[in-house]
C-alpha cells in the first residue's frame, strides 16, 4: 500500500499550503482595500474610493461647506 501513504502525505502537504495561503491572503486584501481609498474629505477626513461616492458624501454630509474643486466636474 505504498500509494496510500503517498496520498496521505500529499493531502497533508496541500492542506498546509492552503492554510498558509489563506492566512496571507487576509493581510493582502486589507492592504489593497486601504490603498484603494484615495479621496479624503477635507472637512471630516473620511476616505473614499471613487469621486462619485466622494461627491455624494460631500453633498449629504457637508451641504454648507464649499465644494472642493476636484468635485465640481464629477457627476453623482
C-alpha positions as semicolon CSV with decimal commas, in nm:
position;residue;x (nm);y (nm);z (nm)
1;X;0,000;0,000;0,000
2;X;0,266;0,244;-0,096
3;X;0,027;0,471;-0,283
4;X;-0,193;0,510;0,025
5;X;0,093;0,659;0,227
6;X;0,186;0,897;-0,057
7;X;-0,176;1,008;-0,080
8;X;-0,189;1,093;0,292
9;X;0,139;1,284;0,273
10;X;0,020;1,474;-0,032
11;X;-0,307;1,570;0,137
12;X;-0,122;1,693;0,446
13;X;0,120;1,896;0,232
14;X;-0,167;2,052;0,033
15;X;-0,364;2,134;0,349
16;X;-0,059;2,306;0,499
17;X;-0,002;2,507;0,179
18;X;-0,370;2,609;0,160
19;X;-0,368;2,724;0,524
20;X;-0,057;2,934;0,465
21;X;-0,209;3,087;0,151
22;X;-0,536;3,166;0,330
23;X;-0,354;3,329;0,620
24;X;-0,151;3,554;0,390
25;X;-0,450;3,649;0,173
26;X;-0,628;3,830;0,456
27;X;-0,342;4,075;0,500
28;X;-0,320;4,134;0,124
29;X;-0,689;4,216;0,099
30;X;-0,666;4,458;0,388
31;X;-0,372;4,647;0,239
32;X;-0,534;4,650;-0,105
33;X;-0,856;4,795;0,038
34;X;-0,660;5,058;0,226
35;X;-0,468;5,154;-0,089
36;X;-0,795;5,196;-0,282
37;X;-0,909;5,478;-0,051
38;X;-0,759;5,766;-0,247
39;X;-1,004;6,054;-0,184
40;X;-1,012;6,222;0,156
41;X;-1,285;6,459;0,266
42;X;-1,126;6,790;0,375
43;X;-1,395;6,850;0,638
44;X;-1,423;6,518;0,825
45;X;-1,117;6,330;0,689
46;X;-1,326;6,033;0,577
47;X;-1,161;5,832;0,299
48;X;-1,348;5,713;-0,009
49;X;-1,252;5,504;-0,310
50;X;-1,407;5,691;-0,602
51;X;-1,501;6,053;-0,682
52;X;-1,872;5,977;-0,733
53;X;-1,906;5,846;-0,378
54;X;-1,696;6,136;-0,252
55;X;-1,928;6,390;-0,412
56;X;-2,240;6,217;-0,274
57;X;-2,081;6,215;0,070
58;X;-1,987;6,581;0,048
59;X;-2,332;6,690;-0,068
60;X;-2,514;6,495;0,202
61;X;-2,281;6,547;0,500
62;X;-2,143;6,896;0,436
63;X;-2,404;7,094;0,240
64;X;-2,298;7,433;0,382
65;X;-1,927;7,389;0,304
66;X;-1,791;7,500;-0,034
67;X;-1,745;7,218;-0,287
68;X;-1,380;7,117;-0,339
69;X;-1,255;7,198;-0,691
70;X;-1,188;6,833;-0,779
71;X;-1,561;6,753;-0,732
72;X;-1,708;7,029;-0,948
73;X;-1,693;6,826;-1,273
74;X;-1,795;6,490;-1,121
75;X;-2,150;6,368;-1,186
76;X;-2,316;6,198;-0,888
